[in-house]
Amino acid sequence: MIRKSEQGYIALTTVIILGVTLLVAVLGFGFIIFFNRESTTQAILKDDSYFAARACIEQALLNLTADSAYTGGENISVGSNQCTISSVAQDGENYLIITTATVERSTTTLELTVDGILDVVSFVER
């Protein structure tokens, strides 16, 4: 037979073990949620910088259509972000367009090569 003082000790030990187990589980879930949120934020920033750089590609193509001697070197506002048309260089019959956009800590550099009638030859992210 278990005495009352031993029953209290068993109950207290059980409560402590359950409390520590729950604390570890809650802290574990908290870390998972925190790092998942950070990863999601970084993905959103990367998307924003990609689409800002892509907008500069489109602007460079528009400028190149209006003036075949266009060389870039300008900053463009895209919503609340900025992108740069770093260069537009002619290489034989092709044009190489390089744009860059940085949104907070995420940077995207795009390189587009088009032919003389502005058909895409290659498109890469650096």
Summary of the structure (lengths in Angstrom):
residues: 126
radius of gyration: 28.8
end to end distance: 75.2
largest distance: 98.3
contacts: 332
relative contact order: 0.13
helix: 50%
strand: 33%
